[in-house]
Amino acid sequence: MGIPLGIEGIVNNAIKSDIYVAVNGCKIACATKALESLGIKPQKEVIVTEDMSIKKNKNYNSNEGFDELKANLESDYKEFSKI
């Protein structure tokens, strides 16, 4: 949330990163658009409703699919850290 809101500390930390992974909830791709608003192209984009087969359910307390998403991101991190 800090990037689209323009929170200075979060934006400054974001632009210092070497690797960018946009974790989008759906095809609207808000995380990707937030990064692109700073001129950042993510090296990887995940759309959890498609890539992880997690369905939108409006239950914001649900952890459904979290373990799969976490494992996917950890695997990506290991690959990117080799670069």
Secondary structure by P-SEA (a helix, b strand, c coil): ccccccaaaaaaaaaaccbbbbbcccccaaaaaaaaaaccccccccccccccccccccccccccaaaaaaaaaaaaaaaaaac
